Amino acid sequence: MHSATCGADNAQEWRLGSGGTVILTNKGLCLEHATPSGMVMRRTCTGSAAQSWTRG
């Protein structure tokens, strides 16, 4: 994952999925908090706790 300037590219489009997942729309990959590194990555959706996000 890296930061980029916002644009009209669908590579920057995310949607909320079931179970608190956040999905990269054009790839179908989930946002995942990897342990123990703490990195945020795009990974195949598995429904794991590392892919469940909540708003605070």
N, C-alpha and C positions, 0 to 999 in steps of 0.2 A: 504494500500500500504506500502511496505517496500523495502529497498535496499537489493540486494543479489548479490553474485558473478555471473558474466555472465557464462552461460553454454549452452549446446546444447538442453536444455529442452524447449519444445514448450510453456510452461507456461510463457516464457519471450518474446514471439513473438507477436509483435504489427503490425497493418497495418493501412494505412490511408483509411478512409471511406468517404462517401459523406458529404457535408456540413461542412467540417473541423473536422470531428470526428476522433478519434484515437481508434482503436478497438483491444481488446485482442483476438487474432486469435482463440485460442482453446476454449474460453468460449463465444465469441460473445458479450462481455460486452464493454461498452464505458468508456473512461477516462473522469471523471467529476470533475469540480472544485466546491465543495460544499460551500454554503454560509449559515450562516455567519461564519462558522468555518474556512474556507479557506483550508480545507483538500482536497486532491486529492484522489478520490475513483474510484472503478470500479462499474458501475451501468448499468442496462438495458438501451439500447439505446432508447432515446425518441426524439432526435433532438432538445433538449432544448439548449438555449444559453450557459448554463454551460458546455455543451459537445462540443462546437465549439472552436477549437484551430487554431492559426495562427503562422506562423514563422516570427520572427522579423529580 
